[in-house]
Amino acid sequence: MTKRVLAAEDIPTPRCMSFYASERTANTPREIRTAFSLPLVVKAPEQGSSIGVYIVTQDEELSPALDAAFSYGDEVLVEEFIVGAGADCRRLGHSRSGGGHAHHRDRSLPQDGMIMRVNIHREV
C-alpha cells in the first residue's frame, strides 16, 4: 500500500517483486537472483519497522531469509537494496492491564500520546 501511495506522488521507491508461499519452488531463489543483484532486501510486508526484514549480501543467505520472512505470513517482498538513510515513525500509546484500565503512561509524551521516533539506517 505504501509503495502505491508513494508512486502516485512520483516519489521513487526501490524496485520490488512479491512472492507467495503457495507459489514458492526450488527455483524461487534463482528467479530472485536473476531479477536482483546483491545486496537485496527480503521483507515480510505484514510487519512494521524492521521486523521481518533481512538484508541479503551473499547467495547462501537468500533461502534462509525467505524462510524467515515467510514465517510471518504468506507473502514476501524482495526489493533492491538502496544505499542511504531510511526512517520509520511509530505511535506510542497506553500500556493496558486486564480490564482495559490504563496501567502506565510516560508523562513525557504529549497529551495525544503521539511522538515521532526516527531511526536512521546506514550502509555497513
A tleap script that builds the chain and sets N, CA, C and O, in Angstrom:
source leaprc.protein.ff14SB
mol = sequence {
  NMET THR LYS ARG VAL LEU ALA ALA GLU ASP
  ILE PRO THR PRO ARG CYS MET SER PHE TYR
  ALA SER GLU ARG THR ALA ASN THR PRO ARG
  GLU ILE ARG THR ALA PHE SER LEU PRO LEU
  VAL VAL LYS ALA PRO GLU GLN GLY SER SER
  ILE GLY VAL TYR ILE VAL THR GLN ASP GLU
  GLU LEU SER PRO ALA LEU ASP ALA ALA PHE
  SER TYR GLY ASP GLU VAL LEU VAL GLU GLU
  PHE ILE VAL GLY ALA GLY ALA ASP CYS ARG
  ARG LEU GLY HIE SER ARG SER GLY GLY GLY
  HIE ALA HIE HIE ARG ASP ARG SER LEU PRO
  GLN ASP GLY MET ILE MET ARG VAL ASN ILE
  HIE ARG GLU CVAL
}
set mol.1.N position { 0.813 -1.189 0.000 }
set mol.1.CA position { 0.000 0.000 0.000 }
set mol.1.C position { 0.863 1.262 0.000 }
set mol.1.O position { 0.602 2.200 -0.754 }
set mol.2.N position { 1.881 1.278 0.842 }
set mol.2.CA position { 2.749 2.452 0.923 }
set mol.2.C position { 3.400 2.741 -0.415 }
set mol.2.O position { 3.474 3.894 -0.841 }
set mol.3.N position { 3.877 1.686 -1.082 }
set mol.3.CA position { 4.530 1.879 -2.380 }
set mol.3.C position { 3.577 2.505 -3.389 }
set mol.3.O position { 3.987 3.359 -4.175 }
set mol.4.N position { 2.310 2.092 -3.380 }
set mol.4.CA position { 1.333 2.665 -4.313 }
set mol.4.C position { 1.092 4.142 -4.036 }
set mol.4.O position { 0.977 4.943 -4.964 }
set mol.5.N position { 1.015 4.497 -2.763 }
set mol.5.CA position { 0.811 5.901 -2.396 }
set mol.5.C position { 2.019 6.723 -2.827 }
set mol.5.O position { 1.863 7.791 -3.419 }
set mol.6.N position { 3.216 6.238 -2.536 }
set mol.6.CA position { 4.423 6.968 -2.927 }
set mol.6.C position { 4.527 7.097 -4.450 }
set mol.6.O position { 4.857 8.166 -4.963 }
set mol.7.N position { 4.250 6.021 -5.158 }
set mol.7.CA position { 4.308 6.062 -6.624 }
set mol.7.C position { 3.304 7.062 -7.186 }
set mol.7.O position { 3.606 7.766 -8.149 }
set mol.8.N position { 2.110 7.130 -6.593 }
set mol.8.CA position { 1.091 8.074 -7.051 }
set mol.8.C position { 1.553 9.518 -6.891 }
set mol.8.O position { 1.087 10.403 -7.608 }
set mol.9.N position { 2.460 9.757 -5.963 }
set mol.9.CA position { 3.002 11.099 -5.736 }
set mol.9.C position { 4.359 11.297 -6.407 }
set mol.9.O position { 5.057 12.272 -6.130 }
set mol.10.N position { 4.732 10.364 -7.295 }
set mol.10.CA position { 6.005 10.403 -8.010 }
set mol.10.C position { 7.216 10.409 -7.076 }
set mol.10.O position { 8.234 11.038 -7.367 }
set mol.11.N position { 7.093 9.708 -5.960 }
set mol.11.CA position { 8.212 9.546 -5.039 }
set mol.11.C position { 8.849 8.199 -5.358 }
set mol.11.O position { 8.180 7.169 -5.280 }
set mol.12.N position { 10.133 8.191 -5.718 }
set mol.12.CA position { 10.769 6.927 -6.102 }
set mol.12.C position { 10.877 5.944 -4.930 }
set mol.12.O position { 11.124 6.337 -3.790 }
set mol.13.N position { 10.690 4.680 -5.237 }
set mol.13.CA position { 10.831 3.610 -4.259 }
set mol.13.C position { 11.685 2.507 -4.875 }
set mol.13.O position { 11.815 2.439 -6.097 }
set mol.14.N position { 12.267 1.646 -4.050 }
set mol.14.CA position { 13.056 0.546 -4.602 }
set mol.14.C position { 12.192 -0.379 -5.455 }
set mol.14.O position { 11.023 -0.615 -5.148 }
set mol.15.N position { 12.779 -0.891 -6.518 }
set mol.15.CA position { 12.105 -1.879 -7.355 }
set mol.15.C position { 11.849 -3.118 -6.507 }
set mol.15.O position { 12.712 -3.523 -5.728 }
set mol.16.N position { 10.664 -3.729 -6.650 }
set mol.16.CA position { 10.356 -4.896 -5.821 }
set mol.16.C position { 9.509 -5.909 -6.583 }
set mol.16.O position { 8.921 -5.610 -7.622 }
set mol.17.N position { 9.469 -7.106 -6.032 }
set mol.17.CA position { 8.622 -8.188 -6.530 }
set mol.17.C position { 7.998 -8.885 -5.330 }
set mol.17.O position { 8.623 -8.985 -4.274 }
set mol.18.N position { 6.766 -9.368 -5.486 }
set mol.18.CA position { 6.090 -10.143 -4.444 }
set mol.18.C position { 6.209 -11.622 -4.744 }
set mol.18.O position { 6.157 -12.043 -5.900 }
set mol.19.N position { 6.367 -12.395 -3.702 }
set mol.19.CA position { 6.397 -13.852 -3.810 }
set mol.19.C position { 5.437 -14.410 -2.770 }
set mol.19.O position { 5.327 -13.880 -1.664 }
set mol.20.N position { 4.737 -15.496 -3.136 }
set mol.20.CA position { 3.737 -16.094 -2.261 }
set mol.20.C position { 4.148 -17.509 -1.903 }
set mol.20.O position { 4.693 -18.240 -2.731 }
set mol.21.N position { 3.883 -17.890 -0.660 }
set mol.21.CA position { 4.293 -19.203 -0.159 }
set mol.21.C position { 3.754 -20.326 -1.037 }
set mol.21.O position { 4.461 -21.302 -1.289 }
set mol.22.N position { 2.522 -20.206 -1.504 }
set mol.22.CA position { 1.905 -21.254 -2.310 }
set mol.22.C position { 2.558 -21.412 -3.679 }
set mol.22.O position { 2.394 -22.445 -4.328 }
set mol.23.N position { 3.297 -20.394 -4.122 }
set mol.23.CA position { 3.948 -20.434 -5.433 }
set mol.23.C position { 5.456 -20.647 -5.337 }
set mol.23.O position { 6.138 -20.727 -6.359 }
set mol.24.N position { 5.975 -20.737 -4.126 }
set mol.24.CA position { 7.417 -20.883 -3.933 }
set mol.24.C position { 7.876 -22.260 -4.399 }
set mol.24.O position { 7.254 -23.277 -4.092 }
set mol.25.N position { 8.975 -22.271 -5.146 }
set mol.25.CA position { 9.560 -23.520 -5.628 }
set mol.25.C position { 11.058 -23.500 -5.336 }
set mol.25.O position { 11.584 -22.524 -4.800 }
set mol.26.N position { 11.729 -24.577 -5.691 }
set mol.26.CA position { 13.184 -24.640 -5.535 }
set mol.26.C position { 13.870 -23.595 -6.420 }
set mol.26.O position { 15.011 -23.217 -6.154 }
set mol.27.N position { 13.191 -23.129 -7.465 }
set mol.27.CA position { 13.766 -22.136 -8.374 }
set mol.27.C position { 13.548 -20.690 -7.926 }
set mol.27.O position { 14.075 -19.774 -8.558 }
set mol.28.N position { 12.788 -20.462 -6.855 }
set mol.28.CA position { 12.500 -19.097 -6.418 }
set mol.28.C position { 13.773 -18.303 -6.136 }
set mol.28.O position { 13.877 -17.169 -6.603 }
set mol.29.N position { 14.748 -18.838 -5.398 }
set mol.29.CA position { 15.980 -18.058 -5.189 }
set mol.29.C position { 16.688 -17.695 -6.506 }
set mol.29.O position { 17.215 -16.590 -6.642 }
set mol.30.N position { 16.699 -18.605 -7.451 }
set mol.30.CA position { 17.320 -18.333 -8.753 }
set mol.30.C position { 16.557 -17.244 -9.494 }
set mol.30.O position { 17.161 -16.366 -10.109 }
set mol.31.N position { 15.231 -17.301 -9.436 }
set mol.31.CA position { 14.399 -16.273 -10.068 }
set mol.31.C position { 14.685 -14.899 -9.451 }
set mol.31.O position { 14.771 -13.894 -10.156 }
set mol.32.N position { 14.829 -14.878 -8.125 }
set mol.32.CA position { 15.134 -13.622 -7.436 }
set mol.32.C position { 16.502 -13.099 -7.863 }
set mol.32.O position { 16.650 -11.913 -8.154 }
set mol.33.N position { 17.488 -13.969 -7.901 }
set mol.33.CA position { 18.847 -13.542 -8.256 }
set mol.33.C position { 18.957 -13.111 -9.716 }
set mol.33.O position { 19.824 -12.307 -10.059 }
set mol.34.N position { 18.089 -13.634 -10.575 }
set mol.34.CA position { 18.053 -13.179 -11.961 }
set mol.34.C position { 17.514 -11.746 -12.032 }
set mol.34.O position { 17.959 -10.946 -12.855 }
set mol.35.N position { 16.565 -11.440 -11.172 }
set mol.35.CA position { 15.919 -10.123 -11.190 }
set mol.35.C position { 16.659 -9.074 -10.363 }
set mol.35.O position { 16.554 -7.882 -10.652 }
set mol.36.N position { 17.410 -9.495 -9.335 }
set mol.36.CA position { 18.049 -8.561 -8.408 }
set mol.36.C position { 19.510 -8.924 -8.189 }
set mol.36.O position { 19.866 -10.098 -8.092 }
set mol.37.N position { 20.344 -7.903 -8.113 }
set mol.37.CA position { 21.737 -8.132 -7.734 }
set mol.37.C position { 21.846 -8.015 -6.214 }
set mol.37.O position { 20.928 -7.537 -5.548 }
set mol.38.N position { 22.963 -8.453 -5.689 }
set mol.38.CA position { 23.214 -8.340 -4.256 }
set mol.38.C position { 23.853 -6.996 -3.950 }
set mol.38.O position { 24.560 -6.459 -4.803 }
set mol.39.N position { 23.639 -6.440 -2.788 }
set mol.39.CA position { 22.695 -6.926 -1.780 }
set mol.39.C position { 21.255 -6.660 -2.196 }
set mol.39.O position { 20.977 -5.812 -3.043 }
set mol.40.N position { 20.351 -7.407 -1.578 }
set mol.40.CA position { 18.922 -7.220 -1.793 }
set mol.40.C position { 18.222 -7.315 -0.452 }
set mol.40.O position { 18.824 -7.728 0.539 }
set mol.41.N position { 16.958 -6.937 -0.415 }
set mol.41.CA position { 16.195 -6.922 0.826 }
set mol.41.C position { 15.015 -7.873 0.702 }
set mol.41.O position { 14.284 -7.843 -0.288 }
set mol.42.N position { 14.834 -8.716 1.711 }
set mol.42.CA position { 13.683 -9.617 1.806 }
set mol.42.C position { 12.841 -9.117 2.974 }
set mol.42.O position { 13.348 -8.919 4.079 }
set mol.43.N position { 11.531 -8.913 2.715 }
set mol.43.CA position { 10.652 -8.327 3.734 }
set mol.43.C position { 9.377 -9.136 3.913 }
set mol.43.O position { 8.825 -9.692 2.964 }
set mol.44.N position { 8.927 -9.181 5.163 }
set mol.44.CA position { 7.594 -9.687 5.480 }
set mol.44.C position { 6.680 -8.460 5.535 }
set mol.44.O position { 6.732 -7.715 6.514 }
set mol.45.N position { 5.846 -8.223 4.516 }
set mol.45.CA position { 5.107 -6.958 4.432 }
set mol.45.C position { 4.062 -6.745 5.523 }
set mol.45.O position { 3.619 -5.615 5.726 }
set mol.46.N position { 3.658 -7.790 6.225 }
set mol.46.CA position { 2.666 -7.626 7.280 }
set mol.46.C position { 3.272 -7.025 8.541 }
set mol.46.O position { 2.540 -6.614 9.441 }
set mol.47.N position { 4.585 -6.969 8.618 }
set mol.47.CA position { 5.271 -6.489 9.815 }
set mol.47.C position { 5.570 -5.001 9.698 }
set mol.47.O position { 5.459 -4.418 8.620 }
set mol.48.N position { 5.944 -4.406 10.796 }
set mol.48.CA position { 6.294 -2.997 10.804 }
set mol.48.C position { 7.736 -2.812 11.205 }
set mol.48.O position { 8.391 -3.744 11.672 }
set mol.49.N position { 8.220 -1.614 11.023 }
set mol.49.CA position { 9.588 -1.260 11.379 }
set mol.49.C position { 10.542 -2.222 10.686 }
set mol.49.O position { 10.416 -2.449 9.483 }
set mol.50.N position { 11.484 -2.785 11.411 }
set mol.50.CA position { 12.450 -3.690 10.786 }
set mol.50.C position { 12.169 -5.146 11.112 }
set mol.50.O position { 13.007 -6.005 10.842 }
set mol.51.N position { 11.014 -5.445 11.685 }
set mol.51.CA position { 10.667 -6.835 11.986 }
set mol.51.C position { 10.409 -7.562 10.681 }
set mol.51.O position { 9.629 -7.099 9.849 }
set mol.52.N position { 11.060 -8.695 10.503 }
set mol.52.CA position { 10.878 -9.479 9.285 }
set mol.52.C position { 11.590 -8.920 8.079 }
set mol.52.O position { 11.221 -9.236 6.948 }
set mol.53.N position { 12.616 -8.085 8.289 }
set mol.53.CA position { 13.394 -7.505 7.192 }
set mol.53.C position { 14.795 -8.097 7.235 }
set mol.53.O position { 15.448 -8.093 8.279 }
set mol.54.N position { 15.250 -8.605 6.098 }
set mol.54.CA position { 16.553 -9.262 6.006 }
set mol.54.C position { 17.324 -8.685 4.833 }
set mol.54.O position { 16.827 -8.664 3.707 }
set mol.55.N position { 18.529 -8.219 5.093 }
set mol.55.CA position { 19.405 -7.731 4.024 }
set mol.55.C position { 20.316 -8.883 3.644 }
set mol.55.O position { 21.113 -9.358 4.453 }
set mol.56.N position { 20.188 -9.325 2.405 }
set mol.56.CA position { 20.923 -10.472 1.898 }
set mol.56.C position { 22.146 -9.966 1.133 }
set mol.56.O position { 22.016 -9.236 0.150 }
set mol.57.N position { 23.320 -10.356 1.588 }
set mol.57.CA position { 24.564 -9.905 0.951 }
set mol.57.C position { 25.299 -11.027 0.237 }
set mol.57.O position { 26.217 -10.768 -0.542 }
set mol.58.N position { 24.905 -12.286 0.493 }
set mol.58.CA position { 25.531 -13.443 -0.147 }
set mol.58.C position { 24.448 -14.412 -0.579 }
set mol.58.O position { 23.408 -14.515 0.072 }
set mol.59.N position { 24.687 -15.127 -1.678 }
set mol.59.CA position { 23.679 -16.051 -2.209 }
set mol.59.C position { 23.181 -17.046 -1.171 }
set mol.59.O position { 21.987 -17.344 -1.127 }
set mol.60.N position { 24.069 -17.560 -0.342 }
set mol.60.CA position { 23.668 -18.583 0.629 }
set mol.60.C position { 22.767 -18.039 1.741 }
set mol.60.O position { 22.210 -18.820 2.513 }
set mol.61.N position { 22.617 -16.731 1.834 }
set mol.61.CA position { 21.720 -16.120 2.825 }
set mol.61.C position { 20.280 -15.999 2.308 }
set mol.61.O position { 19.361 -15.755 3.090 }
set mol.62.N position { 20.084 -16.166 1.004 }
set mol.62.CA position { 18.768 -15.889 0.422 }
set mol.62.C position { 17.694 -16.873 0.880 }
set mol.62.O position { 16.637 -16.438 1.336 }
set mol.63.N position { 17.923 -18.174 0.776 }
set mol.63.CA position { 16.897 -19.147 1.185 }
set mol.63.C position { 16.539 -19.026 2.663 }
set mol.63.O position { 15.353 -19.045 2.993 }
set mol.64.N position { 17.531 -18.898 3.585 }
set mol.64.CA position { 17.157 -18.701 4.989 }
set mol.64.C position { 16.372 -17.399 5.223 }
set mol.64.O position { 15.476 -17.362 6.066 }
set mol.65.N position { 16.700 -16.346 4.489 }
set mol.65.CA position { 15.949 -15.092 4.622 }
set mol.65.C position { 14.511 -15.280 4.154 }
set mol.65.O position { 13.584 -14.775 4.788 }
set mol.66.N position { 14.318 -15.996 3.056 }
set mol.66.CA position { 12.957 -16.283 2.588 }
set mol.66.C position { 12.195 -17.110 3.619 }
set mol.66.O position { 11.039 -16.815 3.923 }
set mol.67.N position { 12.844 -18.151 4.160 }
set mol.67.CA position { 12.198 -18.978 5.186 }
set mol.67.C position { 11.750 -18.123 6.363 }
set mol.67.O position { 10.619 -18.244 6.836 }
set mol.68.N position { 12.642 -17.260 6.831 }
set mol.68.CA position { 12.329 -16.419 7.990 }
set mol.68.C position { 11.200 -15.442 7.673 }
set mol.68.O position { 10.297 -15.264 8.491 }
set mol.69.N position { 11.234 -14.813 6.513 }
set mol.69.CA position { 10.192 -13.848 6.146 }
set mol.69.C position { 8.846 -14.543 5.957 }
set mol.69.O position { 7.813 -13.999 6.348 }
set mol.70.N position { 8.842 -15.731 5.367 }
set mol.70.CA position { 7.588 -16.468 5.192 }
set mol.70.C position { 7.023 -16.946 6.529 }
set mol.70.O position { 5.842 -17.285 6.603 }
set mol.71.N position { 7.827 -16.983 7.573 }
set mol.71.CA position { 7.304 -17.386 8.887 }
set mol.71.C position { 6.309 -16.354 9.428 }
set mol.71.O position { 5.557 -16.659 10.354 }
set mol.72.N position { 6.292 -15.150 8.873 }
set mol.72.CA position { 5.376 -14.098 9.302 }
set mol.72.C position { 4.071 -14.084 8.504 }
set mol.72.O position { 3.092 -13.483 8.946 }
set mol.73.N position { 4.039 -14.731 7.343 }
set mol.73.CA position { 2.827 -14.702 6.536 }
set mol.73.C position { 3.050 -15.334 5.179 }
set mol.73.O position { 4.114 -15.892 4.909 }
set mol.74.N position { 2.043 -15.245 4.326 }
set mol.74.CA position { 2.065 -15.917 3.028 }
set mol.74.C position { 2.716 -15.118 1.913 }
set mol.74.O position { 2.937 -15.648 0.825 }
set mol.75.N position { 3.027 -13.849 2.163 }
set mol.75.CA position { 3.635 -13.010 1.129 }
set mol.75.C position { 4.981 -12.492 1.606 }
set mol.75.O position { 5.164 -12.171 2.780 }
set mol.76.N position { 5.921 -12.416 0.668 }
set mol.76.CA position { 7.238 -11.842 0.924 }
set mol.76.C position { 7.544 -10.868 -0.198 }
set mol.76.O position { 7.279 -11.151 -1.367 }
set mol.77.N position { 8.103 -9.719 0.160 }
set mol.77.CA position { 8.574 -8.749 -0.828 }
set mol.77.C position { 10.087 -8.852 -0.930 }
set mol.77.O position { 10.781 -8.983 0.078 }
set mol.78.N position { 10.583 -8.792 -2.141 }
set mol.78.CA position { 12.018 -8.700 -2.383 }
set mol.78.C position { 12.247 -7.366 -3.071 }
set mol.78.O position { 11.596 -7.044 -4.065 }
set mol.79.N position { 13.184 -6.591 -2.527 }
set mol.79.CA position { 13.467 -5.259 -3.063 }
set mol.79.C position { 14.945 -5.104 -3.362 }
set mol.79.O position { 15.795 -5.768 -2.770 }
set mol.80.N position { 15.228 -4.207 -4.299 }
set mol.80.CA position { 16.611 -3.830 -4.494 }
set mol.80.C position { 17.071 -3.062 -3.258 }
set mol.80.O position { 16.286 -2.347 -2.635 }
set mol.81.N position { 18.330 -3.213 -2.913 }
set mol.81.CA position { 18.894 -2.519 -1.765 }
set mol.81.C position { 19.330 -1.138 -2.213 }
set mol.81.O position { 20.044 -0.998 -3.206 }
set mol.82.N position { 18.902 -0.122 -1.487 }
set mol.82.CA position { 19.252 1.259 -1.796 }
set mol.82.C position { 20.201 1.766 -0.720 }
set mol.82.O position { 19.881 1.720 0.468 }
set mol.83.N position { 21.347 2.240 -1.127 }
set mol.83.CA position { 22.307 2.808 -0.185 }
set mol.83.C position { 21.808 4.174 0.243 }
set mol.83.O position { 21.405 4.979 -0.597 }
set mol.84.N position { 21.830 4.442 1.528 }
set mol.84.CA position { 21.401 5.737 2.036 }
set mol.84.C position { 20.728 5.600 3.372 }
set mol.84.O position { 20.835 4.570 4.037 }
set mol.85.N position { 20.044 6.632 3.755 }
set mol.85.CA position { 19.369 6.667 5.051 }
set mol.85.C position { 17.921 6.248 4.895 }
set mol.85.O position { 17.303 6.488 3.858 }
set mol.86.N position { 17.388 5.626 5.921 }
set mol.86.CA position { 15.978 5.272 5.973 }
set mol.86.C position { 15.407 5.780 7.275 }
set mol.86.O position { 16.153 6.054 8.214 }
set mol.87.N position { 14.109 5.908 7.345 }
set mol.87.CA position { 13.477 6.378 8.574 }
set mol.87.C position { 12.179 5.634 8.784 }
set mol.87.O position { 11.523 5.218 7.829 }
set mol.88.N position { 11.811 5.471 10.052 }
set mol.88.CA position { 10.490 4.946 10.354 }
set mol.88.C position { 9.908 5.744 11.505 }
set mol.88.O position { 10.638 6.308 12.321 }
set mol.89.N position { 8.590 5.783 11.559 }
set mol.89.CA position { 7.883 6.517 12.620 }
set mol.89.C position { 6.935 5.545 13.295 }
set mol.89.O position { 6.353 4.676 12.646 }
set mol.90.N position { 6.784 5.696 14.605 }
set mol.90.CA position { 5.904 4.817 15.365 }
set mol.90.C position { 4.984 5.640 16.240 }
set mol.90.O position { 5.286 6.782 16.588 }
set mol.91.N position { 3.856 5.044 16.591 }
set mol.91.CA position { 2.922 5.670 17.529 }
set mol.91.C position { 3.035 4.919 18.839 }
set mol.91.O position { 2.942 3.692 18.871 }
set mol.92.N position { 3.232 5.646 19.905 }
set mol.92.CA position { 3.276 5.057 21.233 }
set mol.92.C position { 2.013 5.445 21.967 }
set mol.92.O position { 1.575 6.593 21.888 }
set mol.93.N position { 1.418 4.493 22.688 }
set mol.93.CA position { 0.197 4.801 23.421 }
set mol.93.C position { 0.251 4.230 24.820 }
set mol.93.O position { 1.329 4.031 25.379 }
set mol.94.N position { -0.914 3.968 25.383 }
set mol.94.CA position { -1.012 3.450 26.747 }
set mol.94.C position { -0.648 1.976 26.786 }
set mol.94.O position { -0.920 1.230 25.845 }
set mol.95.N position { -0.033 1.569 27.878 }
set mol.95.CA position { 0.044 0.150 28.210 }
set mol.95.C position { -1.251 -0.161 28.934 }
set mol.95.O position { -1.779 0.694 29.646 }
set mol.96.N position { -1.760 -1.342 28.771 }
set mol.96.CA position { -3.030 -1.686 29.420 }
set mol.96.C position { -2.845 -2.946 30.259 }
set mol.96.O position { -2.111 -3.862 29.888 }
set mol.97.N position { -3.518 -2.966 31.376 }
set mol.97.CA position { -3.574 -4.178 32.182 }
set mol.97.C position { -4.947 -4.788 31.955 }
set mol.97.O position { -5.762 -4.230 31.221 }
set mol.98.N position { -5.204 -5.912 32.569 }
set mol.98.CA position { -6.507 -6.548 32.422 }
set mol.98.C position { -7.634 -5.590 32.782 }
set mol.98.O position { -7.470 -4.762 33.678 }
set mol.99.N position { -8.746 -5.684 32.119 }
set mol.99.CA position { -9.891 -4.839 32.406 }
set mol.99.C position { -9.906 -3.534 31.635 }
set mol.99.O position { -10.853 -2.758 31.763 }
set mol.100.N position { -8.878 -3.273 30.835 }
set mol.100.CA position { -8.874 -2.098 29.988 }
set mol.100.C position { -8.488 -0.808 30.682 }
set mol.100.O position { -8.588 0.256 30.071 }
set mol.101.N position { -8.047 -0.855 31.947 }
set mol.101.CA position { -7.628 0.360 32.651 }
set mol.101.C position { -6.198 0.713 32.284 }
set mol.101.O position { -5.351 -0.170 32.143 }
set mol.102.N position { -5.929 1.991 32.130 }
set mol.102.CA position { -4.567 2.422 31.823 }
set mol.102.C position { -3.652 2.003 32.959 }
set mol.102.O position { -3.915 2.315 34.120 }
set mol.103.N position { -2.598 1.310 32.636 }
set mol.103.CA position { -1.659 0.816 33.639 }
set mol.103.C position { -0.477 1.760 33.803 }
set mol.103.O position { -0.006 1.974 34.920 }
set mol.104.N position { 0.003 2.321 32.711 }
set mol.104.CA position { 1.173 3.191 32.772 }
set mol.104.C position { 1.153 4.126 31.575 }
set mol.104.O position { 0.763 3.744 30.472 }
set mol.105.N position { 1.576 5.343 31.810 }
set mol.105.CA position { 1.721 6.283 30.707 }
set mol.105.C position { 2.970 7.108 30.968 }
set mol.105.O position { 3.150 7.651 32.058 }
set mol.106.N position { 3.815 7.198 29.977 }
set mol.106.CA position { 5.023 8.014 30.088 }
set mol.106.C position { 4.587 9.467 30.074 }
set mol.106.O position { 4.077 9.949 29.063 }
set mol.107.N position { 4.777 10.164 31.165 }
set mol.107.CA position { 4.305 11.550 31.283 }
set mol.107.C position { 5.017 12.500 30.318 }
set mol.107.O position { 4.548 13.617 30.096 }
set mol.108.N position { 6.134 12.073 29.748 }
set mol.108.CA position { 6.828 12.958 28.819 }
set mol.108.C position { 6.160 12.995 27.448 }
set mol.108.O position { 6.505 13.836 26.618 }
set mol.109.N position { 5.215 12.101 27.200 }
set mol.109.CA position { 4.509 12.100 25.924 }
set mol.109.C position { 3.509 13.247 25.875 }
set mol.109.O position { 2.979 13.653 26.909 }
set mol.110.N position { 3.249 13.771 24.685 }
set mol.110.CA position { 2.191 14.779 24.535 }
set mol.110.C position { 0.844 14.184 24.940 }
set mol.110.O position { 0.716 12.964 25.031 }
set mol.111.N position { -0.153 15.017 25.182 }
set mol.111.CA position { -1.463 14.566 25.633 }
set mol.111.C position { -2.101 13.531 24.707 }
set mol.111.O position { -2.802 12.631 25.169 }
set mol.112.N position { -1.860 13.660 23.398 }
set mol.112.CA position { -2.497 12.719 22.469 }
set mol.112.C position { -1.731 11.400 22.364 }
set mol.112.O position { -2.147 10.506 21.627 }
set mol.113.N position { -0.609 11.265 23.098 }
set mol.113.CA position { 0.142 10.021 23.087 }
set mol.113.C position { 0.998 9.834 21.859 }
set mol.113.O position { 1.528 8.745 21.641 }
set mol.114.N position { 1.150 10.874 21.042 }
set mol.114.CA position { 1.905 10.752 19.796 }
set mol.114.C position { 3.301 11.352 19.955 }
set mol.114.O position { 3.456 12.471 20.444 }
set mol.115.N position { 4.295 10.605 19.543 }
set mol.115.CA position { 5.638 11.148 19.397 }
set mol.115.C position { 6.188 10.605 18.100 }
set mol.115.O position { 5.654 9.641 17.552 }
set mol.116.N position { 7.223 11.197 17.614 }
set mol.116.CA position { 7.855 10.689 16.401 }
set mol.116.C position { 9.222 10.166 16.777 }
set mol.116.O position { 10.005 10.853 17.431 }
set mol.117.N position { 9.501 8.953 16.362 }
set mol.117.CA position { 10.805 8.355 16.585 }
set mol.117.C position { 11.383 8.055 15.223 }
set mol.117.O position { 10.731 7.409 14.403 }
set mol.118.N position { 12.566 8.501 14.972 }
set mol.118.CA position { 13.198 8.294 13.676 }
set mol.118.C position { 14.437 7.443 13.874 }
set mol.118.O position { 15.311 7.780 14.674 }
set mol.119.N position { 14.509 6.351 13.151 }
set mol.119.CA position { 15.697 5.508 13.144 }
set mol.119.C position { 16.413 5.725 11.817 }
set mol.119.O position { 15.798 5.636 10.755 }
set mol.120.N position { 17.683 6.003 11.874 }
set mol.120.CA position { 18.457 6.170 10.661 }
set mol.120.C position { 19.251 4.898 10.434 }
set mol.120.O position { 19.981 4.450 11.318 }
set mol.121.N position { 19.110 4.314 9.251 }
set mol.121.CA position { 19.827 3.096 8.880 }
set mol.121.C position { 20.900 3.469 7.871 }
set mol.121.O position { 20.610 4.117 6.866 }
set mol.122.N position { 22.088 3.081 8.121 }
set mol.122.CA position { 23.192 3.395 7.201 }
set mol.122.C position { 23.816 2.100 6.707 }
set mol.122.O position { 23.771 1.071 7.382 }
set mol.123.N position { 24.395 2.169 5.522 }
set mol.123.CA position { 25.071 1.008 4.946 }
set mol.123.C position { 26.232 0.619 5.849 }
set mol.123.O position { 26.950 1.475 6.367 }
set mol.124.N position { 26.405 -0.694 6.029 }
set mol.124.CA position { 27.515 -1.193 6.851 }
set mol.124.C position { 28.652 -1.671 5.983 }
set mol.124.O position { 29.674 -2.126 6.499 }
savepdb mol mol.pdb
quit
